[in-house]
Amino acid sequence: MKNMRETSGRKDIIVSNMNPEFLIFGQLTREYLLPPTGQARLDVAGDYPREWLNQCMARGFDTSGIKVLPVNLDVREFISYNESLEVTRINPVTHFARREMTFPKSLLGYQPPDEKKVVEAGTLIVTDIPDAYLTARGALICPMSLVAQTQLIASMKRGEVHTFVLEPAPGSMMPTARRELPALLNGVTAFLTSQEELKNLFWGETHDLWRMAEWVSMYGCEYVVIKCGVQGQLLYEVTRRASRTQSVWVMPSMEVFLRATAKATIQLKACYMEISRRR
């Protein structure tokens, strides 16, 4: 399989003959990351310079499913973490100044994306999925609109994909979204969210995170992972669906954003394999 982009009369081609086992769906961004400690990661892996895609291939990724658009999109993404691992995506000038860092020229004019405005050209659709991907075993669905996530999962179920790990977009976790969750989460293996997002979803109903996780699991998913910053993660597990007995776990914080791409990928696959084993 191959992926082509025409640039000034020539075509860049990425060839891949891999049969992927695990899929990742989402948008590639040019990331400007300020972690709580350590070196900033500025303008990494995003819009996507061809050499970056080749580096992905060198790490074992099949890039044949990457769709290269004939239009320019602003895919810059700013993320800043404080000492409590709380995330901020706005006011980059303020955060660079606070850390006494030079503001990168490539970030000038940046505005955080409005999740209420869907950029049609950048929306992932079912026809973007290569047929060869239907033989994969599992898929990670990254943040995007609930409609797009629902359609992707429905499409992948036509093949051999049986394990789905899903993370919603922060702007989607509103009380009005709960009527869409039954269709989205039916058959989803693990649902990844944060305590802030979960509280937004159940605004005004309860402050008990375990209760919220139980309600989410009733929509059909087996695991609910709640990210809680420096407090770590909460894991709610439906151990036997027939009787709906539950297990709850508190796990240490994992600074995933500080891990190298290859190491993070290995851990993600290990997590997927563990979930498959438990099922």
C-alpha positions in Angstrom: 0.0 0.0 0.0 1.2 3.5 -0.5 0.4 7.1 0.4 1.1 9.9 -2.1 1.3 13.7 -1.9 1.9 15.8 -5.0 4.3 18.8 -4.4 5.4 21.1 -7.2 4.8 18.5 -9.8 6.4 15.5 -8.0 4.9 12.9 -5.8 6.2 11.8 -2.4 5.4 8.2 -1.8 5.4 6.2 1.4 5.2 2.4 0.8 4.1 0.0 3.5 3.4 -3.7 3.2 2.6 -4.2 6.9 -0.5 -5.9 8.3 -1.2 -3.8 11.3 -2.2 -5.4 14.6 -3.2 -2.3 16.5 -4.6 0.9 15.0 -4.5 4.5 16.2 -7.1 7.0 14.8 -6.7 10.7 15.3 -5.3 14.0 13.9 -1.6 14.6 13.5 -0.6 17.9 15.2 2.4 20.1 15.5 2.8 20.0 19.2 4.2 22.7 21.5 4.5 21.0 24.9 5.5 22.6 28.2 5.8 19.8 30.8 5.9 20.5 34.5 9.6 19.7 34.6 12.3 19.1 32.0 12.8 20.4 28.5 10.0 21.9 26.4 9.1 20.0 23.2 8.4 22.6 20.6 7.1 22.0 17.1 7.3 18.2 17.2 5.5 15.6 15.2 2.6 17.3 13.4 1.8 18.9 10.0 3.8 16.5 8.9 7.2 16.9 7.4 7.9 13.9 5.3 11.0 13.0 7.3 8.8 12.8 10.4 6.6 10.2 8.7 9.6 8.2 7.7 10.8 8.3 11.4 7.4 6.9 12.4 7.9 4.1 9.9 11.4 3.4 11.3 9.7 2.9 14.7 7.4 0.2 13.3 4.4 2.3 12.4 2.4 1.6 9.2 1.8 5.0 7.7 -0.3 3.8 4.8 -3.5 5.0 6.5 -2.3 8.6 6.8 -4.3 10.8 4.5 -2.4 13.8 3.1 -4.7 16.7 2.3 -4.3 19.1 -0.7 -5.2 22.0 1.6 -3.3 23.7 4.4 -4.7 23.3 7.9 -3.6 24.9 11.1 -2.7 21.8 13.1 -0.6 23.5 15.8 -1.4 22.4 19.3 -0.3 24.1 22.5 -0.3 22.2 25.8 1.1 23.3 29.1 1.2 21.3 32.4 1.7 22.8 35.9 3.2 21.0 38.9 -0.1 19.3 39.6 -0.2 17.9 36.0 -3.2 20.1 35.2 -3.4 20.9 31.5 -3.9 24.3 29.9 -4.3 24.8 26.1 -4.8 28.6 26.0 -2.7 31.8 26.4 0.7 30.3 25.3 2.4 33.8 25.5 1.7 33.9 29.2 3.1 30.4 29.9 6.3 31.0 27.9 6.8 34.3 29.7 6.2 32.7 33.1 8.9 30.2 32.4 11.2 33.0 31.0 11.4 31.2 27.7 11.6 32.7 24.2 8.2 32.5 22.4 8.6 30.5 19.2 7.9 32.5 16.0 6.2 29.4 14.6 3.5 29.7 17.3 2.6 33.4 16.5 -1.1 33.9 15.7 -2.0 30.6 17.4 -5.6 30.2 18.5 -6.9 27.1 20.3 -9.3 25.2 18.1 -13.0 25.8 18.6 -14.4 22.3 19.1 -17.9 23.6 18.2 -16.6 24.4 14.7 -15.9 21.3 12.7 -13.2 21.7 10.0 -14.7 19.4 7.4 -11.4 18.9 5.5 -9.7 17.6 8.7 -12.5 15.3 9.8 -11.7 11.6 9.7 -14.4 9.6 7.9 -15.1 5.9 7.3 -13.8 5.9 3.7 -10.4 7.0 4.9 -9.8 3.6 6.5 -7.8 1.2 4.3 -9.4 -2.2 3.8 -6.3 -3.9 5.2 -6.9 -2.3 8.6 -10.1 -4.3 9.1 -8.0 -7.3 10.0 -6.4 -5.6 13.0 -7.2 -6.8 16.6 -7.6 -3.5 18.4 -7.9 0.2 17.9 -7.3 3.4 19.9 -9.7 6.2 19.0 -8.2 9.5 19.9 -10.2 12.7 20.7 -12.5 13.9 17.9 -16.2 14.5 17.5 -18.5 11.9 19.0 -20.2 11.4 15.6 -16.9 10.6 14.0 -15.9 8.2 16.8 -19.2 6.4 16.6 -19.0 6.0 12.8 -15.4 4.7 13.0 -16.2 2.1 15.6 -19.2 0.9 13.7 -17.1 0.6 10.5 -14.3 -1.3 12.2 -16.7 -3.8 13.7 -17.4 -5.0 10.2 -13.9 -6.5 10.3 -12.0 -8.4 12.9 -11.3 -5.5 15.3 -12.8 -6.5 18.7 -10.9 -4.3 21.2 -11.6 -0.5 21.2 -10.0 2.0 23.5 -11.6 5.4 23.2 -10.8 8.9 24.5 -13.4 11.6 23.9 -12.6 15.3 23.1 -12.8 17.5 26.2 -15.4 19.7 24.5 -17.6 16.7 23.9 -18.0 15.8 27.6 -21.0 17.9 28.4 -24.4 16.8 29.9 -26.0 16.9 26.5 -23.6 14.3 25.2 -25.0 11.6 27.4 -27.8 10.8 25.0 -25.1 9.9 22.4 -23.0 7.7 24.7 -25.1 4.5 24.6 -24.5 4.2 20.8 -20.8 5.2 21.1 -19.8 3.0 24.0 -21.7 -0.1 23.1 -18.9 -2.6 22.6 -16.1 -0.3 23.6 -13.5 -2.0 25.8 -11.9 0.9 27.6 -13.1 4.6 28.0 -10.3 7.1 28.9 -11.2 10.4 30.4 -10.2 12.9 33.1 -11.9 13.7 36.4 -12.6 17.2 35.1 -14.3 15.9 31.9 -16.3 13.3 33.9 -17.5 16.0 36.3 -18.6 18.1 33.3 -20.5 15.1 31.9 -22.4 14.6 35.2 -22.6 18.2 36.2 -25.1 18.8 39.0 -25.8 15.1 39.7 -23.0 13.7 41.8 -19.5 14.4 43.0 -18.6 10.7 43.4 -16.2 9.7 40.6 -16.8 6.0 41.2 -20.5 6.5 40.8 -19.9 8.4 37.5 -17.6 5.6 36.3 -20.4 3.0 37.1 -22.9 5.0 35.1 -20.5 5.2 32.1 -19.9 1.5 32.3 -23.6 0.8 32.0 -23.5 2.2 28.5 -21.5 -0.9 27.5 -17.8 -0.4 28.2 -15.8 -2.8 30.4 -13.1 -0.4 31.8 -13.3 3.3 32.7 -10.0 5.0 33.3 -10.1 8.4 35.0 -7.0 10.6 34.9 -6.5 12.5 38.1 -3.2 14.4 37.6 -0.6 13.9 40.3 -3.1 11.6 42.2 -2.7 9.1 39.4 -5.5 7.2 37.6 -8.6 5.5 38.8 -9.6 2.3 37.0 -13.2 1.0 37.2 -13.5 -2.5 35.9 -16.7 -4.5 35.2 -15.3 -8.0 36.0 -18.2 -10.1 35.1 -20.8 -8.6 32.7 -23.6 -11.1 33.6 -23.7 -10.0 37.3 -22.0 -6.7 36.7 -19.6 -7.1 39.7 -17.0 -4.3 39.8 -13.4 -3.9 40.8 -11.9 -0.4 41.5 -8.2 0.4 41.4 -6.1 3.5 42.2 -2.8 3.6 40.1 0.2 5.9 40.4 0.5 8.9 38.0 2.2 8.2 34.7 3.8 11.1 32.9 3.1 9.7 29.5 3.9 12.9 27.7 7.6 12.6 28.9 8.0 9.1 27.3 9.6 8.7 24.0 7.3 7.6 21.2 8.7 4.1 20.8 8.5 3.4 24.6 5.0 4.8 24.8 3.9 2.6 21.9 5.3 -0.5 23.6 3.4 0.4 26.8 0.2 1.1 24.9 0.4 -2.3 23.2 1.1 -3.9 26.6 -2.0 -2.3 28.0 -4.0 -3.5 25.0 -2.7 -7.1 25.5 -3.5 -7.0 29.2 -7.1 -5.9 28.4 -7.4 -8.7 25.8 -6.1 -11.2 28.4 -8.6 -10.1 31.0 -11.5 -10.4 28.6 
